[in-house]
């Protein structure tokens, strides 16, 4: 398991665990980061933001938020 912020561009991963305070976990869940969901890394912008494809949507989150999402490798089926 590693933080989403450490995943590489183009990699598809599966959410294994969400950390942080209850408010942070709820916010990430509202965005679609739930255990078992697949996330494709579109880009790490270099300024701390991570752009991902999640449930047919593109989202940008800060690297601090991405560090709260623990992921494992997944089969690449997200386009």
Secondary structure in CASP SS format (residue, H / E / C, confidence):
PFRMAT SS
TARGET T0000
AUTHOR 0000-0000-0000
METHOD secondary structure of the structure
MODEL  1
X C 1.00
X E 1.00
X E 1.00
X H 1.00
X H 1.00
X H 1.00
X C 1.00
X C 1.00
X C 1.00
X C 1.00
X C 1.00
X E 1.00
X E 1.00
X E 1.00
X E 1.00
X E 1.00
X E 1.00
X E 1.00
X C 1.00
X C 1.00
X C 1.00
X H 1.00
X H 1.00
X H 1.00
X H 1.00
X H 1.00
X H 1.00
X H 1.00
X H 1.00
X H 1.00
X H 1.00
X C 1.00
X C 1.00
X C 1.00
X C 1.00
X C 1.00
X C 1.00
X E 1.00
X E 1.00
X E 1.00
X E 1.00
X E 1.00
X E 1.00
X E 1.00
X C 1.00
X C 1.00
X C 1.00
X C 1.00
X E 1.00
X E 1.00
X E 1.00
X E 1.00
X E 1.00
X E 1.00
X C 1.00
X C 1.00
X E 1.00
X E 1.00
X E 1.00
X E 1.00
X E 1.00
X E 1.00
X H 1.00
X H 1.00
X H 1.00
X H 1.00
X C 1.00
X C 1.00
X E 1.00
X E 1.00
X E 1.00
X E 1.00
X E 1.00
X C 1.00
X C 1.00
X C 1.00
X C 1.00
X C 1.00
X C 1.00
END
